[in-house]
Amino acid sequence: MPVWWPLPACAVLGLAAGGAYGVLKAPEYAATSYVVAVPDETTEPATALGFAQAYARIATSSSTLAYAQPRAGLTADRLRTQVRAETSPESPMISITGTSTSPSQAADIANAVADALSLSSNQAAKNTGVQLLLFNQAVAPTDPASPSAAISGAVGMCAGGLLGGLWLLARPARGRRAEDPARAEAEPAAPEPVEYASLPAQGDHGDAAVGAVGSVKEKESVR
């Protein structure tokens, strides 16, 4: 079996898991309504921009959702998980998006929260000088916002292939050599340590030379 087998195996498993998730999961729809912050004659436009940022933060608060839940037909806790509010730092526009497995319910959630936010904010319009007006009402979408089975399968295949590649890179070196004996045979063996003969110290050379000269002199004296 080749050493790179985890890569295609993980990719196939990811493809199967992603495709099954896309098929079994119910499609989710999203609908968006828009409200805009409008200043009165005594208020500067920059003030309306700042209030739009503030109102976007309280769009999913408990007080706003308490106003919206009768029309949305959901509890406040459930409604909080199916709505989100966004705004731009350059525009006093607030987008409120509702999500649901039902297209009509997604639109009802977005419109209910938009109306509740406008009602609660306009109660303080005399003090703030800014009121929220409905700019565009949400309609029931025709296409789901959740990814299809093909896209889910492609994402799962990419994720599986990435995990397989990481596993190949992170596995121990011994495991790689054991799985690839040809590569292990091709690698050169480690050189054996070379032993070098020890040379006598400098002092030992001097003593040996002196001893040799002395023995020569003794022989000459005997002659």
C-alpha positions, 0 to 999 in steps of 0.5 A, spaced: 500 500 500 502 506 498 505 511 503 500 516 501 494 512 502 491 517 508 490 523 503 485 520 498 482 516 504 480 522 508 478 526 502 473 520 500 471 520 507 470 528 507 466 528 501 461 522 504 460 526 510 459 533 507 454 530 502 450 526 507 450 533 511 447 537 505 442 531 504 440 530 511 439 537 513 433 541 512 434 547 507 434 554 511 432 560 508 433 568 510 429 574 509 432 581 510 428 587 512 431 594 512 430 600 517 433 607 516 435 612 522 432 619 520 434 625 523 429 631 524 430 638 522 434 640 529 439 634 528 445 633 524 446 627 520 452 624 523 448 624 529 443 619 526 449 615 523 451 614 531 444 612 533 443 607 527 449 603 530 446 603 537 439 601 535 443 595 531 446 593 537 439 593 541 435 589 535 436 583 539 435 585 546 430 582 550 426 588 550 425 588 543 424 581 542 419 581 547 415 586 542 416 582 536 415 575 539 407 575 538 408 577 531 413 572 529 410 566 533 416 564 537 419 565 544 424 570 545 429 565 546 428 561 540 427 568 536 434 570 538 437 565 535 434 566 528 435 573 527 441 578 526 442 585 525 447 589 521 449 596 520 454 600 516 459 605 519 458 609 513 450 609 512 444 610 517 441 603 514 440 597 519 439 590 516 435 585 520 435 578 517 431 572 519 432 565 518 428 559 518 426 552 515 420 556 512 421 562 507 414 565 510 417 564 517 423 567 515 420 574 512 415 574 518 421 574 523 425 579 520 419 584 519 417 583 526 423 585 529 424 591 524 417 593 527 419 592 534 425 596 533 422 602 530 416 602 535 421 602 541 426 607 538 421 612 536 418 612 543 424 616 545 425 620 538 423 627 541 429 626 546 434 623 541 432 627 535 432 621 531 427 616 528 427 609 525 423 608 519 421 602 515 425 602 508 424 595 505 420 590 508 422 583 507 419 578 503 419 570 503 425 568 499 425 562 493 432 559 494 435 557 500 441 560 504 444 554 506 449 550 502 447 545 497 449 537 498 454 538 492 457 544 496 457 541 502 460 535 499 466 539 496 467 542 502 468 536 506 472 533 501 477 539 501 477 538 509 478 531 509 484 532 504 487 537 508 487 533 514 490 527 510 496 531 508 497 534 515 497 527 518 502 525 512 506 531 515 506 529 522 507 522 522 513 520 525 519 518 521 520 511 523 513 510 521 515 513 514 521 508 513 518 502 516 512 503 510 517 505 505 523 499 505 525 501 498 527 508 501 530 506 507 535 501 503 536 507 498 539 511 504 546 511 505 548 507 512 551 511 517 559 511 517 562 507 522 567 511 527 574 511 525 579 510 531 585 514 531 592 511 534 594 515 540 601 519 539 606 520 545 606 526 548 611 531 547 615 529 553 615 522 552 619 523 545 624 527 549 625 522 554 625 516 549 631 520 545 635 522 551 635 514 553 637 512 546 643 517 546 645 515 553 645 507 550 649 509 544 654 513 549 655 507 553 657 502 547 662 507 545 665 507 552 665 500 552 669 499 545 
